[in-house]
């Protein structure tokens, strides 16, 4: 069995490791957020519409208002979505420019696995 040990004194570059140790927890939280199908439906809808109210998202996803609000709060806490208030309505939009590329990468890989 071969082991890999990076010297502690070495500055770790992105090319040296898959995920740098200082951001492991943040990356795990991001993947956990993206691991929920309801959140992916919400993000998919927001990406398509650019911006939508909570009620629009409720109707588009067939989820309850409480469930959508819970997921939007989690996505907002991690800065995946941004919100703006207009009177009584709150509008959400995707706030992470890396999200479309990440989704395309994963979907492309899944498609190539099924061929």
Order of alpha helices (4+ residues) and beta strands (2+ residues): alpha-alpha-beta-alpha-alpha-beta-beta-alpha
